[in-house]
């Protein structure tokens, strides 16, 4: 019985002492995250597919990878992180065109929803007032929408002479 236990222990120890080797890097089409295919060097066991962050969390023996493989894990981890950040901050809406409408006496925005591939036409003031909607635009497009609304608001201010007080008129009232 003791021999059997010792034989199992030595075979387990041999498997755990063998260095791990990265076979290939695959990109998941759905999530865009790179996945590493790992194999135990010198063994006929199948490939293990893991994300780099999970691999570093699970593997308490980082020295079981060669220096090149470890650098490949870190490089893949950084690429995954960059892709996730770009995906998070990618604008959902793209401003296609703006046009002044004489019928409603207001600027209209024509923009496209990139996720649904739908085109919308809305007044610029309506888009500008909705903070969650304008936050989904590219920053330059959002800046332009704000500029467009601000420019039209300044032009809409009535310039009647009755609303303007002169300094001489203020002193004579008191």
Residue pairs with C-beta under 8 A, 6 or more apart in sequence:
15 40
15 43
16 61
18 40
18 41
18 42
18 43
18 64
19 41
19 64
19 65
19 66
20 38
20 39
20 40
20 41
20 59
20 64
20 65
20 69
21 38
21 39
21 40
21 41
21 65
21 66
21 69
22 36
22 37
22 38
22 65
22 69
22 72
22 73
23 37
23 38
23 39
23 47
24 36
24 37
25 34
25 35
25 36
25 37
25 72
25 76
26 34
26 35
26 37
26 49
27 33
27 34
27 35
28 34
28 35
32 83
32 84
32 87
33 51
33 80
33 83
33 84
34 51
34 52
34 76
34 79
34 80
34 83
35 49
35 50
35 51
36 49
36 50
36 51
36 52
36 55
36 72
36 73
36 76
37 47
37 48
37 49
38 47
38 48
38 49
38 50
38 55
39 45
39 46
39 47
39 48
50 58
51 80
52 73
52 74
52 76
52 77
52 80
53 77
53 80
55 73
56 62
56 73
56 77
59 65
62 70
65 73
90 114
91 114
91 136
91 137
91 138
91 141
92 113
92 114
92 115
92 136
92 137
93 111
93 112
93 113
93 114
93 133
93 136
93 137
93 138
93 141
94 111
94 112
94 114
94 137
94 138
94 141
95 109
95 110
95 111
95 137
95 138
95 141
95 144
95 145
96 110
96 111
96 112
96 119
97 109
97 110
98 107
98 108
98 109
98 110
98 124
98 144
98 148
99 107
99 108
99 110
100 106
100 107
100 108
101 107
101 108
104 123
106 123
106 124
106 125
106 152
107 123
107 124
107 125
107 148
107 149
107 152
108 121
108 122
108 123
108 124
109 120
109 121
109 122
109 123
109 124
109 127
109 145
109 148
110 119
110 120
110 121
111 119
111 120
111 122
111 127
111 137
111 141
112 118
112 119
112 120
113 119
113 120
124 145
124 148
124 149
124 152
125 149
125 152
127 133
127 134
127 145
128 134
128 145
128 146
128 149
134 142
134 145
134 146
135 142
137 145
